[in-house]
Amino acid sequence: MTSPMAAVRIGTRGSALALWQAQHVRELLLRAWPGLTVGIEILKTQGDATLDTPLPQIGGKGVFTAELEAALRSGAIDLAVHSLKDLPTDESKGLTIGAIPKRANPHDALVSRGSHTLETLPAHASVGTSSRRRAAQLLVARPDLRMLDIRGNVDTRLRKAMAADGPYDAIVLALAGLDRLGRGDEISQQLPLETMLPAPGQGALAVQCRDDKTSRYLLAPLAHRGTTLAVTAERAFLAALGGGCAVPVAAYAEVRLRRLTLRGRVTAPDGSRQVDVSLEGVASAKGARALGQQLATMALAQHADELLEAEDR
């Protein structure tokens, strides 16, 4: 097949993980369209520039994506690669998610300099995480733990976690990021889904483009159907609850044969209460969106909105 474009520019953040993700998408494009010229442009986002403030305080939604989206609209880049969990659920005018490739491991991982698991961490241990979703679920399992904010790229966080005189007994990171950077041997424990349900879209990449036929055609070969259906359901659940990437909402969906199973969770910030819901439906684009919305209705019937309001106070 002949590529609909002779050359494309991929926009990405400058961290090692973001560059890995952009390079991965570049390789997928070259495999799909031999002869295509693919360049990579590094852009700095608000989330990268503000490292001394907890994410929710600098906006949460869109802090890692707004600059990339602006560059797409201006034509400075043709594609933007995001960690899907960082991408807001509401549509960006003039842009679309052109492809979601096959997802990596969606679990969260505990990293501890003493190789502790969640169960063996000392009483009142300090755990570093910038995610309210992770902090809240950890407190359900271990109410004695002290949650400390931690910022920086994966390498920075690992260095802080391993520092003998550092404030952290352990940190929690997405397992996919550690694997992608070849740092999987530093994982102390893969946290089970029963304890730590992931963020909607965790482990998946989103390739964003301008909403035109040429861009969509270019990206079509990169899309993975099962992953796309699963994350569509997860993000529909999040959107129906009115949440962004900074609230303690978790979701995970799986496609098995022609059925889609979705699990959702909303947790009180202090871990005092947790709403768990699950539902199964048809594995189709329309069915995935409907499933997420239906599951959100179930969660709200169990007063999940009270937990989200507690987060806002």
N, C-alpha and C positions, 0 to 999 in steps of 0.2 A: 504494500500500500504506500501511497505517496502522502507525506505529511501535509496538512492544510496550511502549515506555516514553515518558512525556511529556517527561522531562528526564534528562540524564545528566551526571555530573561526571568529567572526565578528569584523572587525576593524572599529573604529570610533574616531572622535575627542572627547575631554573631556568636552565640555560645557554641561550644563543641557539639552539644546535642542538636541544636537547631541546624547547624551545618551538616551533621550526619543525615538529618531528615531531608534537607534540601538535596543532598547528594544522592540519597536513596531515590527520591522522586526523579532526579535527573537520569539515573540509571534505568528506571522504569520507562521513562519517555524514550530513551535511546533504544531500548529493547523493542518498544512498540513501533517506533518510527526511525529506522536506520537512516543515517544521513542528516538527521535534524541537528542543528547547532543549539546547544543549551548552555547558557551562561548563568552564573549565580551572583546576585547583588546583595550585599549585607546592609541592613538598615537597623538603626537603633530605636527601640520602642520606649515608651514611658516606663514600662515595667523594668526594663534593663537599666534605665538611667536613675531610677529612684530605688536604691537598695537598702536604705536605712529606715524604711517605713513599712509596716505590715501591709500586705496586698489589699485587704478590704478598705484600708484607709486612703489608698490612692485611686480607688475606683473599682477594683476587682474586675468588673466586666470590661473587656476590651483593652486592658492596659498593655497586653502583649500583641495586639492586633491592629490598632487604629492606624498607626503609621504605615504598616504594610498595605492596608486597604486604601489609604490615601494615594500611595504610590501606584497601586493598580488603576485607580480611577484616572490618575493623571497620565497614564501610559508610560511611566518611568520603568515599570516592570510589567510582565505579562501574566505571571502566576505568583501566588504567595503560598508558602507551605506553613501550616500551623499544626501544633498539637491540638487535636479537635476539642479536647477538654477546655482549652483556653479561648475557644471561639464562642462568642455570644450566640444564643439561640435565635435571636431576632434577625431577620434578613437585613443585609446591608444593601442600600439602594444601588442598583446598577451592577451588583456583584452576585456571584453564586458559588456554591461548592461544586466544582466541576467533577471531582472524583474523591472517593475515600478508598485508598488501597487496603489490602488485607491487614487486619489488626494484629498487633503483637500482644504479648501476655498482659492482661488488664489489671493484674493484682498490684497491691502495694507491698513494699518490702521494708523491713526493719533492719537498720544498720547500727550495730553497737560495737564499740571498741573492745568490749568484754565478750563479744559473740553471744550476748544474751538474746533470748526469745522474749516475747511480750510477757510470758508467764514467769520467767526467771529474773526479769529486771528487779533490782533492789526496791524495797519500799520507798515511795516518794521520789523515785528516779525522775530526772528531767529529760523530756523528750522534745526534740526540735521539729517543728513543722510550721509551714506558713499557711496550711490548709485548715479551715474551720471544720470541714467535713471529717478530715482525719483526726483532728483533736477531739471532736465530739465523740466519735466512735471509740477512740482509745479510752476515753473516760468512762464509757459504758463498761468496757472490759476491765479497766483498772482505775477506779475512781481516785486512787491515791496518787496517781502520776501528776507531775507538774509539767504543764505545757509551756514551752518557750518558743517565740517566733524565731524563724531562721530564714534568711534570704540568700540569694546568690545562685550561681549555676551549679550543676551537679558536682563538679570537681571541688568547688568552694565549700559546698555543704559537706562533702565527704571529708575534706580536710578538717573542718570544724568538728565533725563528729569524732574523728580519731585523735584530736589534740588531747594529750594527757591532762593539760590544765584547763581544758575547755569547759563550758557550762553544760554540755550535753552528755547524758549517759547513752542516748540513742537518738537517731533521727528516722523519719519515715519519708521514703521517696517512691515514685512510680517504678515498678520493677522493669518496665519496658525501657525506660531511659538508661538504667544501669546496664541492661543487656546490650543495648545499642552502642554504648560506649565501651563495651568490653570490661565492665566493672562488676559483673555478676558474682565474682568470687568474693566480693566484700559484703554480700547479703548475709545477714545473720538469720533471717526468717522470712519466708514468703507468707504474708498474713492471709489466713483463710477468709473466704468471702463471708462466712458466717460472722466473723469478727469485723472485717473491714471491707465493705462493699465499695467499689471504685466510683470515681466521678463519672458522670455521663460522658461517654466518648473516650475514656482513658485507654491508652494504648493504641489509639487510632490516629492517623494523620488526615488532615483536610487539605486538599489542593484547591485553592480559591482562584477564581478567574473573573474576568468581565463577563456579564451575562449576554454572550453572543454565540451564534451557531458555530463559528470557527473554533472558539476556545473550548466549547463543550465537546465538539467532535474530536479535537486533539486529545482531550483528557479521558474520553470514554473508555479506552482500553485499560486504563489504570484502575478502574472501579472494581471493587470486590462486592458481589451481591450480598453475601451473608453478613459481612461487616456493615455494609450500608444499611441494611434492614435493622440490624441490632442497634446501631447507634442512633438511627432515626427514632426508634421507640424510646431509647433512653433520653434523648434530647427533647422529645415531645413530653415526656413525664416532667422534666425540669421546667420546660416552658409553661406547661399548664399550672405548675405550682407558683409561677411568677418568679423563679429564682435564677440567679446567675452563677458564675463559677466561684463566687465567694461565700455561698451559703451552704449549710451542712446537709445537702441533698446528695444522695448516692443512687446509682442505678446500674443494672447490668442485665443485658439481654443475650440470648443465644438462639440460633436457628438450628432446629433439628428436624430433618426431613422437610415437611412443608409447614411446620408449626414454629411459632416464635414465643419463647418464654421470657417474661420480663419480671425482674425483681426491683423493687424500689424501697428506699429508706430515707426517713427524715429524722434527725437526731437533735435533741435539745443541746444547746451549746455546752452546757455543763455536764452532759451525759446522764442527766437524771431521768430522761424519758426518750423512748425510741419507737417510731412507727414503722413497722415492716409490712409490706404488701407485695403480692405477686399475682400474676395473671398470665394466661396463655391465649394466643390468638393466631390468626392466619398470617403466614410469612409472605406479605406483600407490602408494597410501599404504602398504600392506603391503610392496610391493616396495621402496620407498624405505628403510624401516627395515631390511629384510633386507640391502639392498645396503650400507648403512653398516656393519652388523655384520660382513658378509662381508669388507669391505675392511679393517676393523680386524684381523680374523683374519689376513689376508694380511700386514699390517704387522707384527703380532706374530711371525709366522713369520720375518720378516726382523730380528727382535730390536729392534723399536721400543721395547719395554718397557725395554730397557737405557738408551735415551736419555731416557725419562721418569724413570727412577730417578736418572739423573745430574742431572736438573733438581731433584730433591727433596733432593739431598745438600748 
